[in-house]
Amino acid sequence: MRAKDALGRQGEQVAAELLEAKGWTILERNWRCPAGELDIVARDGMTLVIVEVKTRRSNALGTPLDAVGPRKLRRLRELALHWLDEQQVYIPDIRFDVVGVLAPPEGAMVIEHVQGVA
């Protein structure tokens, strides 16, 4: 596994643990379809939450949250529709969140969870 992939998996694990600690239910991790991948699909109470996780070693190229712009959010909405179609469910309350994980080579991780980005 490449170092970048391992870093991403580490960030996704940290994000999933954070969400579970908040009492959320993780429904899917790394769900894939031909159109792309959803990092985490979870339930926060009765709300379905699509969670994009971005992990970086440093802020040299911007924060992890900076990596999720309008184009990525459009893609997440499209992928959420594919997921709902595959599940054959209708869920009226859907939210899109981002978890940014800064994992420097030395020092503590910094985790930031932003709800309702799209």
Phi, psi and omega in degrees: 000134179292154181301321179297317179295318179297320178297316178298317179296321178298316179297319179295322178295314179299317180297315180298318179296321177300313182294319178296323178295335177277359179093010179282159174252124177276120180267322181212149170229133179055046177289131183237149170215174181302335182277346180150203186224141170256129182294306181219133170244123186222170175238125175249095188067236179264004182264130172278132182235125173265121186244120173266131180247127176238128183236135179223156175276332181209172177264016183304323179253021184107166180287162176304323181293331178298338183285354181250098181252190182302321181296315179296321180295322176299318180295320178298319178297318178297314180295324177299321177296320177297317180297314180298319180296317179295323181283342184055049177231156172245122178236113186288336185246104181236138180229152178242123181239161174231135171246119176259131180238119174258114184239080181293155179303328177230143179101178185280151173291148173241124183242129179232127180245118178247122181265147173067048182280342180221000000 
